[in-house]
């Protein structure tokens, strides 16, 4: 049985939808496709206000992506303390932070060559 291939754009749309469903904040999409040796096509970065909301965002992304396109992350880590959860969908890596932790690690700054799209908060 072959796995149905879903376009990266459809996956990206559903990840964003999952974040917005539970009011994740400050969503940035980093387009890494023009960067040599990038580990994936996109990073999606957002933050929540507490470990409870971080876990809610992660669960919402997983539920939305699973329901809409029957996909699940290849790997998830960081849910124990929920300060920084990484979700690896292979072509897209999602980083869900608590705000202070996000500011400390400044992933957007580390990937300064990426094209960054910031989405307006819908809350």
C-alpha atoms as one frame of an Amber mdcrd trajectory, in Angstrom:
protein
   0.000   0.000   0.000   1.483   3.327  -1.037   1.079   6.380   1.122  -0.834
   9.194  -0.532   1.456  12.161  -1.024   0.030  15.433   0.212   1.425  18.695
  -1.076   3.494  20.777   1.307   1.095  23.701   0.737  -1.896  21.650   1.936
   0.073  20.459   4.970   1.137  24.046   5.738  -2.464  25.285   5.486  -3.669
  22.623   7.924  -0.846  23.270  10.406  -1.771  26.982  10.447  -5.447  26.078
  10.854  -4.571  23.881  13.863  -2.609  26.718  15.481  -5.373  29.268  14.913
  -8.093  26.928  16.276  -6.624  27.288  19.773  -5.433  30.875  19.421  -1.696
  30.299  19.034   0.147  33.629  18.841   2.739  35.257  16.588   2.769  32.723
  13.752   5.831  33.012  11.503   6.456  30.885   8.424  10.115  30.621   7.436
  10.591  29.561   3.814  13.864  27.601   3.726  13.587  26.269   0.158  16.274
  28.606  -1.246  18.772  27.879   1.538  21.458  25.296   0.801  21.420  22.238
   3.069  18.194  23.253   4.857  16.673  20.341   6.746  13.144  20.989   5.460
  11.106  23.334   3.234   9.492  25.383   6.008   9.653  26.159   9.690   6.392
  27.225  11.295   6.960  29.039  14.585   4.325  30.149  17.068   3.893  30.586
  20.776   1.406  30.018  23.539   1.013  31.701  26.891   1.554  28.612  29.085
   2.595  24.978  28.906  -1.112  24.108  28.847  -1.688  26.237  25.753   1.512
  24.965  24.087   0.244  21.400  24.471  -3.215  22.466  23.244  -1.624  23.938
  20.100   0.365  20.743  19.485  -2.728  18.587  19.969  -4.792  20.836  17.705
  -2.196  20.669  14.914  -2.039  16.880  15.170  -5.829  16.555  15.195  -6.361
  18.942  12.283  -3.648  17.436  10.077  -4.774  13.887  10.879  -8.447  14.639
  10.186  -7.963  16.716   7.037  -5.109  14.932   5.257  -4.532  11.695   7.188
  -0.956  12.596   8.070   0.918  12.567  11.346   4.279  13.925  12.456   7.324
  11.765  11.932   8.592  12.870  15.344   7.458  15.080  18.242   9.603  16.132
  21.193   9.340  18.505  24.130   5.786  17.776  25.279   6.931  16.822  28.803
   7.678  20.389  29.914   5.945  22.093  26.943   8.300  25.080  26.854   9.415
  24.277  23.308   7.721  21.506  21.357   9.138  20.456  18.013   6.891  18.643
  15.530   8.627  17.139  12.496   6.405  16.599   9.456   9.569  16.059   7.316
   8.910  18.855   4.773   7.703  21.190   7.556   9.058  21.471  11.097   6.762
  23.188  13.598   8.159  24.927  16.690   5.622  25.743  19.421   7.138  27.854
  22.186   6.220  29.618  25.353   6.840  33.299  24.584   9.927  33.803  26.789
  11.602  30.645  25.490  10.937  31.717  21.888  12.528  35.113  22.530  15.557
  33.457  24.143  16.280  31.039  21.270  15.340  33.478  18.464  15.111  30.889
  15.695  14.059  33.582  13.233  17.399  35.297  13.861  19.347  32.077  13.386
  17.688  31.537  10.002  18.099  35.135   8.852  18.409  34.114   5.178  14.910
  32.617   5.197  11.965  34.473   3.724   9.725  35.127   6.750   5.969  35.549
   6.523   4.293  36.744   9.722   0.576  36.081  10.078  -1.760  38.449  11.886
  -3.182  37.132  15.153  -6.837  36.296  14.623  -7.659  36.473  18.347
